[in-house]
Amino acid sequence: MKTNPDARKFSWAALAAFALACLLALAPASVAPRVVARAAFDGDAGAESSATREGRLRIFDEVWEQVRERYFDPSMRGVDWQEVRRSLRPRAAEARDESELYAVLSRMLGSLQDPHTRVFAPGESADWRVQRYVSVGVSVRELAGEVVVTDVERGSGGARAGLRAGDAVTSVGGESAEGLIARRLAEQVAGASAAERLLAVTRLFDGPRDSDVAVAFRRDGEAHERTVVLRRESRTRAPSFEVRGAARGVRVVRFNVFTPEAAAQFARALVGELKGARAIVIDLRDNGGGEAEAMADFASTLLPAGLSLGRFTDREGRVRLEPFTRAVLLSSADSFARFHGRVVLLTNARTASAAEVFAAALREAGRASLVGEATCGCVLGIERRHTLPDGGVLDISEMDYHTAGGVRLEGRGVSPDVSVEPTREDLRRGRDRALEMAVEILKATEKAE
């Protein structure tokens, strides 16, 4: 099997996102999609406090300097990094508390229009596998110019208030949904990139924990808007993996993050629940990414060993990571059975990072068709996390990515072979037209054979 000399230097156990706001449906503002190559941290924690002017300036300067030295694009995406420092450093100095300081830091990083490069206040970012966040329990997205509820988390404030999938949110906290999205984008100095807009929509209900917010929404068939008050509560989301049936001989596999545990579960399922399946639908919708080597293990169960899954390069153009498919999985000591049946992948705008690498690799190899929506276009690599003087954490995009075929995915994403976008009526009725289409494609292919 081919290996990359530089790639062997990395230890493959690290974070991921959840990634552009894991881009998972209920993800908090502090979570972003990413491919992370390493679990190591650098920097010294706890030596400084954000409670003093000197402490705040030290933290600000360290974030600014680390990004200047390590960012994958030496031109800083055309941003005048010195001017950003000049304009925002006084605000950091005068911040009244930790929350205001980290808002300034986020604004500085937002000028790069890169949702992967992010800062986390002390205590916000510990185990990336278990997402801890503040939420009203309502997931939304834009459809046909409206902000539409796509999911309501069981037991959440949104569920208790009676919100349903398909409801259109018109205002939050007395501000129109569209106006709030525009303001969030302006606050992040983020421009109007698709990824940043998606993040702004995902963060629509953001606010302090245990605070209330008034949400107005419209339901089809009703003449008047409804207004409910929702509480922002602490919630937790752990990695998930499930296998279920879709049609005779067709099984659906869905997981929300690429981890070694998920890869091992998939390998076991191939000789268990998936044994005898003629075709598999892998649902990558809302999958925010994960570990590069876990993604490589997944790909290894579907592709021959020795295939390149693309290259991650640093700011000097050097290849820092090139994952390959392999004959032996890193996530499991057991031998595995490679699946040779037909494969369809489901994707949407929240399919991000390592999930996009996986989808692009399978399609380039002619191994899978894609159904659904274009992916996020959020594919940059993080080599290591940096611990700030107060214990906060800084993630920096240090590596760009190109597929084995030379295609850059950042800002572009992966387009589906068959486009299927849900409608409000689909959401209201719980209909999954993308999955229906995937099953039809697999049935048609089987008949043609």
TORDODO-475453 format. One line per 4 residues: number of its first residue (from 0); their letters; for each residue x, y, z of C-alpha. Coordinates in nm, 2 decimals, padded with zeros to 4 digits. Example, Ala and Ser with C-alpha at 12.3 -4.5 7.8 and 13.67 -1.06 7.14 Angstrom:
2
0	as	01.23 -00.45 00.78; 01.37 -00.11 00.71 $
//
This chain:
449
0	mktn	00.00 00.00 00.00; 00.13 00.35 -00.08; 00.21 00.58 00.20; 00.31 00.94 00.23 $
4	pdar	00.63 01.00 00.43; 00.50 01.33 00.58; 00.17 01.17 00.67; 00.34 00.91 00.89 $
8	kfsw	00.45 01.20 01.12; 00.09 01.27 01.23; -00.09 01.09 01.51; -00.44 01.02 01.38 $
12	aala	-00.67 01.07 01.67; -00.83 01.40 01.69; -01.12 01.62 01.66; -01.37 01.70 01.40 $
16	afal	-01.65 01.88 01.38; -01.91 01.85 01.38; -01.85 02.03 01.21; -02.00 02.46 01.00 $
20	acll	-02.16 02.44 01.30; -02.10 02.08 01.27; -02.33 02.20 01.04; -02.53 01.95 01.22 $
24	alap	-02.89 02.05 01.25; -02.89 02.18 01.61; -02.52 02.27 01.62; -02.41 02.56 01.84 $
28	asva	-02.21 02.86 01.73; -01.90 02.71 01.87; -01.89 02.41 01.65; -01.75 02.40 01.30 $
32	prvv	-01.67 02.13 01.04; -01.32 02.03 00.99; -01.07 01.76 00.90; -00.83 01.74 01.19 $
36	araa	-00.51 01.54 01.16; -00.39 01.55 01.52; -00.51 01.54 01.88; -00.21 01.73 02.01 $
40	fdgd	-00.24 02.08 02.17; 00.03 02.34 02.18; 00.06 02.65 02.40; 00.04 02.70 02.77 $
44	agae	-00.29 02.72 02.94; -00.39 02.91 03.25; -00.11 03.16 03.27; -00.32 03.46 03.19 $
48	ssat	-00.67 03.58 03.27; -00.91 03.77 03.05; -01.01 03.97 03.36; -00.73 04.22 03.31 $
52	regr	-00.65 04.45 03.02; -00.30 04.31 02.99; -00.44 03.95 02.99; -00.69 04.04 02.72 $
56	lrif	-00.43 04.20 02.50; -00.20 03.90 02.54; -00.47 03.66 02.44; -00.57 03.88 02.14 $
60	devw	-00.21 03.92 02.02; -00.15 03.54 02.05; -00.45 03.46 01.84; -00.35 03.72 01.58 $
64	eqvr	00.01 03.60 01.56; -00.07 03.23 01.55; -00.30 03.28 01.26; -00.05 03.51 01.08 $
68	eryf	00.22 03.24 01.11; 00.02 02.92 01.05; -00.27 03.00 00.82; -00.28 02.79 00.50 $
72	dpsm	-00.30 03.10 00.28; 00.00 03.34 00.33; -00.20 03.61 00.16; -00.47 03.57 00.43 $
76	rgvd	-00.73 03.55 00.16; -00.67 03.91 00.06; -00.75 04.04 00.41; -00.52 04.32 00.55 $
80	wqev	-00.43 04.13 00.87; -00.24 04.43 01.01; -00.54 04.65 00.96; -00.76 04.40 01.13 $
84	rrsl	-00.53 04.40 01.43; -00.52 04.78 01.44; -00.90 04.81 01.43; -00.99 04.53 01.68 $
88	rpra	-00.71 04.53 01.93; -00.85 04.84 02.12; -01.19 04.66 02.14; -01.02 04.35 02.30 $
92	aear	-00.85 04.57 02.55; -01.18 04.73 02.66; -01.39 04.41 02.66; -01.59 04.40 02.98 $
96	dese	-01.57 04.02 03.02; -01.46 03.69 02.87; -01.77 03.68 02.65; -01.70 04.02 02.49 $
100	lyav	-01.34 03.93 02.44; -01.42 03.61 02.26; -01.68 03.80 02.05; -01.39 04.03 01.93 $
104	lsrm	-01.17 03.73 01.86; -01.44 03.57 01.66; -01.50 03.89 01.47; -01.13 03.90 01.38 $
108	lgsl	-01.12 03.54 01.26; -01.45 03.60 01.08; -01.28 03.85 00.85; -01.11 03.55 00.68 $
112	qdph	-01.45 03.41 00.58; -01.33 03.07 00.69; -01.56 02.88 00.93; -01.29 02.63 01.01 $
116	trvf	-01.06 02.88 01.18; -01.23 02.94 01.51; -01.17 03.02 01.87; -01.33 02.86 02.18 $
120	apge	-01.36 03.02 02.52; -01.22 02.82 02.82; -01.44 02.51 02.88; -01.62 02.53 02.54 $
124	sadw	-01.42 02.28 02.34; -01.31 01.96 02.52; -01.42 01.63 02.36; -01.53 01.71 02.01 $
128	rvqr	-01.70 01.37 01.98; -01.96 01.47 02.24; -02.11 01.81 02.14; -02.22 02.02 02.42 $
132	yvsv	-02.41 02.33 02.32; -02.69 02.57 02.40; -03.00 02.54 02.19; -03.38 02.58 02.18 $
136	gvsv	-03.39 02.24 02.02; -03.50 02.36 01.68; -03.31 02.31 01.35; -03.37 02.54 01.06 $
140	rela	-03.25 02.60 00.70; -03.34 02.83 00.41; -03.58 02.70 00.16; -03.73 02.91 -00.12 $
144	gevv	-03.64 03.23 00.06; -03.78 03.13 00.39; -03.63 03.00 00.71; -03.79 02.67 00.77 $
148	vtdv	-03.79 02.43 01.06; -03.64 02.10 00.96; -03.63 01.92 01.29; -03.74 01.97 01.65 $
152	ergs	-03.54 01.78 01.91; -03.74 01.56 02.13; -03.78 01.69 02.49; -03.66 02.04 02.39 $
156	ggar	-03.82 02.38 02.44; -03.92 02.38 02.08; -04.10 02.05 02.11; -04.28 02.16 02.43 $
160	aglr	-04.39 02.48 02.25; -04.54 02.28 01.96; -04.31 02.38 01.67; -04.31 02.13 01.38 $
164	agda	-04.10 02.05 01.08; -04.22 02.27 00.79; -04.30 02.57 01.00; -04.16 02.90 00.86 $
168	vtsv	-03.98 03.11 01.12; -04.05 03.48 01.06; -03.88 03.65 01.35; -03.65 03.58 01.65 $
172	gges	-03.65 03.81 01.95; -03.86 04.07 01.76; -03.62 04.09 01.47; -03.70 03.95 01.13 $
176	aegl	-03.53 03.62 01.05; -03.37 03.77 00.74; -03.26 04.08 00.92; -03.10 03.87 01.20 $
180	iarr	-02.91 03.66 00.95; -02.78 03.97 00.78; -02.67 04.12 01.11; -02.50 03.80 01.21 $
184	laeq	-02.31 03.80 00.89; -02.21 04.16 00.94; -02.09 04.09 01.29; -01.86 03.82 01.17 $
188	vaga	-01.73 04.04 00.89; -01.79 03.73 00.69; -01.93 03.85 00.36; -02.19 03.63 00.20 $
192	saae	-02.02 03.30 00.12; -02.26 03.01 00.11; -02.08 02.84 00.41; -02.09 03.15 00.62 $
196	rlla	-02.46 03.21 00.54; -02.54 02.86 00.63; -02.36 02.91 00.96; -02.56 03.23 01.03 $
200	vtrl	-02.88 03.05 00.96; -02.78 02.76 01.19; -02.70 03.01 01.47; -03.03 03.19 01.44 $
204	fdgp	-03.14 03.12 01.79; -02.80 03.17 01.96; -02.80 03.34 02.29; -02.69 03.30 02.66 $
208	rdsd	-02.77 02.97 02.83; -03.10 02.97 03.03; -03.22 03.28 02.85; -03.56 03.31 02.67 $
212	vava	-03.63 03.42 02.32; -03.96 03.50 02.14; -04.00 03.31 01.81; -04.27 03.39 01.56 $
216	frrd	-04.36 03.14 01.30; -04.61 03.06 01.03; -04.77 02.73 00.96; -04.93 02.63 00.63 $
220	geah	-05.30 02.64 00.64; -05.32 02.90 00.92; -05.41 03.26 00.86; -05.21 03.41 01.15 $
224	ertv	-04.86 03.38 01.29; -04.79 03.21 01.62; -04.54 03.34 01.87; -04.39 03.12 02.14 $
228	vlrr	-04.12 03.18 02.40; -03.83 02.93 02.39; -03.56 02.87 02.65; -03.20 02.82 02.54 $
232	esrt	-03.09 02.51 02.73; -02.77 02.31 02.76; -02.79 02.00 02.55; -02.55 01.72 02.45 $
236	raps	-02.52 01.53 02.12; -02.31 01.22 02.11; -02.18 01.03 01.80; -02.45 00.82 01.64 $
240	fevr	-02.45 00.52 01.40; -02.75 00.33 01.27; -02.84 00.08 01.01; -03.20 00.03 00.88 $
244	gaar	-03.38 -00.11 00.59; -03.52 00.09 00.30; -03.63 -00.17 00.05; -03.57 -00.53 -00.03 $
248	gvrv	-03.20 -00.58 -00.04; -03.13 -00.21 00.02; -03.00 -00.10 00.36; -02.94 00.26 00.49 $
252	vrfn	-02.64 00.35 00.70; -02.64 00.69 00.88; -02.38 00.84 01.12; -02.31 01.20 01.22 $
256	vftp	-01.93 01.21 01.24; -01.63 01.01 01.12; -01.47 00.85 01.43; -01.27 00.53 01.47 $
260	eaaa	-01.56 00.39 01.66; -01.80 00.46 01.38; -01.56 00.30 01.13; -01.53 -00.01 01.34 $
264	qfar	-01.91 -00.03 01.37; -01.94 -00.01 00.99; -01.69 -00.28 00.94; -01.87 -00.50 01.19 $
268	alvg	-02.21 -00.43 01.02; -02.07 -00.55 00.69; -02.04 -00.90 00.84; -02.36 -00.86 01.04 $
272	elkg	-02.66 -00.64 00.96; -02.54 -00.55 00.61; -02.44 -00.91 00.52; -02.65 -01.01 00.22 $
276	arai	-02.74 -00.65 00.13; -02.73 -00.60 -00.25; -02.70 -00.22 -00.21; -02.63 00.04 00.06 $
280	vidl	-02.74 00.40 00.09; -02.49 00.59 00.30; -02.67 00.90 00.44; -02.41 01.18 00.49 $
284	rdng	-02.66 01.45 00.53; -02.57 01.67 00.83; -02.24 01.48 00.87; -01.99 01.75 00.97 $
288	ggea	-01.67 01.56 00.91; -01.43 01.40 01.15; -01.09 01.23 01.16; -00.91 01.18 00.83 $
292	eama	-00.80 00.82 00.92; -01.15 00.72 01.03; -01.27 00.84 00.69; -01.00 00.64 00.52 $
296	dfas	-01.11 00.33 00.71; -01.47 00.38 00.58; -01.34 00.43 00.23; -01.13 00.11 00.26 $
300	tllp	-01.43 -00.10 00.31; -01.57 00.01 -00.03; -01.26 00.07 -00.25; -00.95 -00.14 -00.33 $
304	agls	-00.65 -00.08 -00.11; -00.38 00.17 -00.22; -00.60 00.44 -00.37; -00.52 00.80 -00.28 $
308	lgrf	-00.81 00.99 -00.11; -00.66 01.33 -00.20; -00.39 01.56 -00.07; -00.37 01.82 00.21 $
312	tdre	-00.10 02.08 00.15; 00.04 02.35 00.37; 00.10 02.72 00.30; 00.42 02.63 00.11 $
316	grvr	00.25 02.38 -00.11; 00.40 02.08 00.06; 00.19 01.76 00.10; 00.13 01.72 00.47 $
320	lepf	-00.13 01.45 00.45; -00.23 01.20 00.18; -00.47 00.93 00.32; -00.49 00.61 00.13 $
324	trav	-00.73 00.32 00.14; -00.58 00.01 00.30; -00.61 -00.36 00.34; -00.61 -00.34 00.72 $
328	llss	-00.82 -00.10 00.92; -00.67 00.12 01.19; -01.00 00.14 01.37; -01.04 -00.24 01.42 $
332	adsf	-00.81 -00.53 01.48; -01.05 -00.76 01.31; -01.04 -00.85 00.94; -01.31 -00.69 00.74 $
336	arfh	-01.52 -00.79 00.44; -01.51 -00.53 00.16; -01.85 -00.44 00.02; -01.88 -00.49 -00.35 $
340	grvv	-02.25 -00.41 -00.40; -02.40 -00.08 -00.53; -02.36 00.24 -00.33; -02.55 00.57 -00.32 $
344	lltn	-02.46 00.86 -00.10; -02.71 01.12 00.03; -02.57 01.47 00.08; -02.68 01.82 00.16 $
348	arta	-02.54 02.16 00.24; -02.44 02.04 00.59; -02.23 01.75 00.45; -01.89 01.89 00.54 $
352	saae	-01.52 01.84 00.57; -01.42 01.47 00.59; -01.77 01.37 00.47; -01.70 01.57 00.15 $
356	vfaa	-01.36 01.41 00.10; -01.53 01.07 00.14; -01.80 01.16 -00.11; -01.56 01.30 -00.37 $
360	alre	-01.33 01.00 -00.34; -01.60 00.75 -00.40; -01.74 00.94 -00.69; -01.40 00.99 -00.86 $
364	agra	-01.34 00.62 -00.83; -01.68 00.55 -00.99; -01.79 00.37 -00.68; -02.10 00.57 -00.58 $
368	slvg	-02.36 00.81 -00.71; -02.46 01.11 -00.51; -02.82 01.22 -00.45; -02.95 01.53 -00.27 $
372	eatc	-02.79 01.87 -00.26; -02.44 02.01 -00.30; -02.21 01.98 00.00; -02.08 02.26 00.21 $
376	gcvl	-01.75 02.32 00.04; -01.58 02.33 00.38; -01.27 02.13 00.34; -00.96 02.26 00.51 $
380	gier	-00.73 02.07 00.75; -00.62 02.14 01.10; -00.29 01.99 01.21; -00.30 02.08 01.58 $
384	rhtl	-00.50 02.29 01.82; -00.35 02.58 02.00; -00.42 02.64 02.37; -00.44 03.01 02.46 $
388	pdgg	-00.30 03.18 02.77; -00.64 03.17 02.95; -00.72 02.81 02.86; -00.92 02.89 02.55 $
392	vldi	-00.86 02.70 02.23; -00.77 02.82 01.88; -00.83 02.61 01.56; -00.64 02.73 01.25 $
396	semd	-00.69 02.60 00.89; -00.33 02.50 00.82; -00.39 02.27 00.52; -00.58 02.31 00.19 $
400	yhta	-00.72 02.00 00.02; -00.74 01.87 -00.34; -00.90 01.54 -00.45; -00.68 01.27 -00.61 $
404	ggvr	-00.81 01.41 -00.94; -00.68 01.76 -00.85; -01.01 01.92 -00.77; -01.02 02.18 -00.49 $
408	legr	-01.33 02.14 -00.27; -01.31 02.44 -00.04; -01.57 02.69 -00.14; -01.70 02.46 -00.41 $
412	gvsp	-01.82 02.14 -00.25; -01.94 01.83 -00.43; -02.25 01.85 -00.65; -02.49 01.56 -00.66 $
416	dvsv	-02.55 01.35 -00.97; -02.93 01.38 -00.90; -03.05 01.70 -00.73; -03.33 01.66 -00.47 $
420	eptr	-03.41 01.95 -00.24; -03.68 01.91 00.02; -03.99 02.13 00.03; -04.19 02.26 00.32 $
424	edlr	-04.45 02.01 00.24; -04.20 01.72 00.24; -04.08 01.83 00.59; -04.43 01.87 00.72 $
428	rgrd	-04.53 01.52 00.60; -04.19 01.36 00.70; -04.13 01.26 00.34; -03.77 01.19 00.24 $
432	rale	-03.76 01.23 -00.14; -03.38 01.20 -00.16; -03.39 00.86 00.00; -03.68 00.76 -00.23 $
436	mave	-03.48 00.87 -00.53; -03.17 00.68 -00.41; -03.38 00.36 -00.38; -03.53 00.40 -00.72 $
440	ilka	-03.19 00.45 -00.87; -03.06 00.13 -00.71; -03.37 -00.06 -00.83; -03.33 00.06 -01.18 $
444	teka	-02.96 -00.03 -01.18; -03.04 -00.38 -01.06; -03.30 -00.43 -01.34; -03.05 -00.30 -01.60 $
448	e	-02.80 -00.56 -01.48 $
//
